[in-house]
Amino acid sequence: MADESNIILAGSGDETGQIRIAPEVVEIMIGIAASQVDGVFSMSGSLATSFSELLGRSSLGKGVKLSQDDDGHLQVAVYVTLAYGVSIPKTALEIQKRVKQQLLFMTGLEIQEVDVHVEGIMPEKQPATVDPDNLFADEEEGTDGVK
């Protein structure tokens, strides 16, 4: 978020105090919700999160940018890599829907907009065409090894 203040949830009218949520917690919730959508291969992160992952620190809020406008409305940008062969518009709409629902359910916060940025497509894994027992074999050889 632009300012590093906590997000204050609307009170129930009961004067028991305030509930504050750190923006990083909200980003983690959004990241988990988006990554659970079918067709999402991974969340895209910045160079800093990639470096952190190399050091063994995984970031569940990776690929999520949370901001708040002057009126206090929350806006979310989600950066994803999708699996090859999925419908991009359908998957993006499902990400938007899931993020809004999950955040409303878990915190009561309503998101003004969820922008989905598709940063890549992960191709299907191709089966190995090289025989590990015979690395230098030609495709034209017969079964007896003679051309």
C-alpha positions as CSV (number, residue, x, y, z in Angstrom):
1,M,0.0,0.0,0.0
2,A,1.0,3.6,-0.4
3,D,1.1,4.2,3.3
4,E,2.2,1.5,5.6
5,S,-0.7,1.9,7.9
6,N,-2.9,-1.0,8.9
7,I,-6.3,-1.6,7.4
8,I,-9.0,-0.9,10.0
9,L,-12.1,-3.1,9.7
10,A,-15.5,-1.6,10.2
11,G,-16.7,-1.9,13.8
12,S,-19.8,-3.7,14.9
13,G,-20.9,-0.7,16.9
14,D,-19.7,-2.4,20.0
15,E,-17.1,-0.3,21.8
16,T,-14.7,-3.2,22.4
17,G,-11.9,-1.7,20.2
18,Q,-10.6,-1.8,16.7
19,I,-9.6,-4.6,14.4
20,R,-6.5,-3.8,12.4
21,I,-5.0,-6.0,9.6
22,A,-1.5,-5.4,8.2
23,P,-1.6,-4.9,4.4
24,E,0.9,-7.8,4.1
25,V,-1.8,-10.2,5.6
26,V,-4.4,-9.0,3.1
27,E,-1.8,-9.5,0.2
28,I,-1.2,-13.1,1.4
29,M,-5.0,-13.8,1.5
30,I,-5.3,-12.5,-2.1
31,G,-2.3,-14.5,-3.3
32,I,-3.6,-17.7,-1.9
33,A,-7.1,-17.1,-3.3
34,A,-5.7,-16.3,-6.8
35,S,-3.3,-19.2,-6.9
36,Q,-6.1,-21.7,-6.1
37,V,-7.9,-20.8,-9.3
38,D,-7.7,-23.6,-11.9
39,G,-5.4,-22.5,-14.7
40,V,-3.1,-20.4,-12.6
41,F,0.4,-21.9,-12.9
42,S,2.1,-19.5,-10.5
43,M,2.1,-16.0,-9.1
44,S,4.6,-13.6,-10.7
45,G,6.8,-11.7,-8.3
46,S,9.4,-9.0,-8.4
47,L,13.1,-9.5,-8.4
48,A,13.2,-9.0,-4.6
49,T,10.7,-11.8,-4.0
50,S,12.6,-14.1,-6.4
51,F,15.8,-13.4,-4.5
52,S,14.1,-14.1,-1.2
53,E,12.8,-17.4,-2.5
54,L,16.4,-18.3,-3.4
55,L,17.3,-17.8,0.2
56,G,14.5,-20.2,1.2
57,R,11.8,-17.6,2.2
58,S,8.7,-18.2,0.2
59,S,6.3,-15.2,-0.1
60,L,2.6,-16.1,-0.2
61,G,1.8,-12.5,-1.1
62,K,4.0,-12.7,-4.2
63,G,2.4,-11.2,-7.3
64,V,0.0,-9.0,-5.4
65,K,0.0,-5.2,-5.2
66,L,-2.5,-3.6,-2.9
67,S,-3.3,0.1,-3.0
68,Q,-5.9,2.5,-1.6
69,D,-7.3,5.5,-3.4
70,D,-8.0,8.9,-1.8
71,D,-11.6,7.8,-1.0
72,G,-10.3,4.7,0.9
73,H,-11.3,2.2,-1.7
74,L,-9.0,-0.8,-2.0
75,Q,-7.6,-1.8,-5.4
76,V,-5.7,-4.9,-6.1
77,A,-3.3,-5.8,-8.9
78,V,-2.6,-9.6,-9.4
79,Y,0.3,-10.7,-11.5
80,V,0.1,-14.4,-12.7
81,T,1.6,-16.9,-15.0
82,L,-1.1,-19.2,-16.5
83,A,-1.0,-22.7,-17.7
84,Y,-0.9,-23.3,-21.5
85,G,-4.3,-24.0,-23.0
86,V,-6.6,-22.2,-20.5
87,S,-9.0,-19.5,-21.5
88,I,-7.3,-16.3,-20.4
89,P,-10.5,-14.2,-20.1
90,K,-12.4,-17.0,-18.2
91,T,-9.4,-17.6,-15.8
92,A,-8.9,-13.8,-15.2
93,L,-12.6,-13.4,-14.4
94,E,-12.5,-16.3,-12.0
95,I,-9.4,-14.8,-10.3
96,Q,-11.3,-11.5,-9.9
97,K,-14.4,-13.2,-8.5
98,R,-12.4,-15.5,-6.1
99,V,-10.3,-12.7,-4.7
100,K,-13.3,-10.5,-4.1
101,Q,-15.3,-13.3,-2.5
102,Q,-12.5,-14.6,-0.3
103,L,-11.5,-11.1,1.0
104,L,-15.1,-10.2,1.7
105,F,-15.7,-13.6,3.5
106,M,-12.5,-13.4,5.6
107,T,-12.3,-9.7,6.5
108,G,-15.5,-8.0,5.4
109,L,-13.5,-5.7,3.1
110,E,-14.9,-4.9,-0.3
111,I,-12.5,-4.5,-3.1
112,Q,-13.3,-1.8,-5.6
113,E,-11.3,-3.4,-8.5
114,V,-9.1,-6.4,-9.1
115,D,-6.8,-6.0,-12.1
116,V,-5.3,-9.2,-13.4
117,H,-2.0,-9.0,-15.3
118,V,-1.0,-12.1,-17.2
119,E,2.7,-12.0,-17.3
120,G,3.4,-15.4,-19.0
121,I,2.1,-18.7,-20.2
122,M,3.8,-21.9,-19.0
123,P,3.9,-24.4,-21.8
124,E,3.0,-28.0,-21.3
125,K,5.7,-30.3,-20.2
126,Q,7.0,-32.2,-23.2
127,P,8.0,-35.9,-22.7
128,A,11.7,-36.6,-23.0
129,T,12.6,-37.8,-26.5
130,V,16.1,-38.8,-25.5
131,D,16.7,-42.3,-24.2
132,P,18.9,-41.8,-21.1
133,D,20.4,-45.2,-21.6
134,N,21.5,-44.4,-25.2
135,L,22.2,-40.7,-25.4
136,F,24.0,-40.8,-28.8
137,A,21.5,-42.9,-30.7
138,D,20.2,-41.6,-34.0
139,E,16.5,-41.7,-34.7
140,E,17.1,-43.6,-37.9
141,E,18.8,-46.5,-36.2
142,G,17.0,-49.8,-36.1
143,T,16.5,-51.9,-33.0
144,D,19.9,-53.7,-33.5
145,G,21.9,-50.4,-33.6
146,V,22.8,-50.7,-37.3
147,K,21.8,-48.0,-39.8
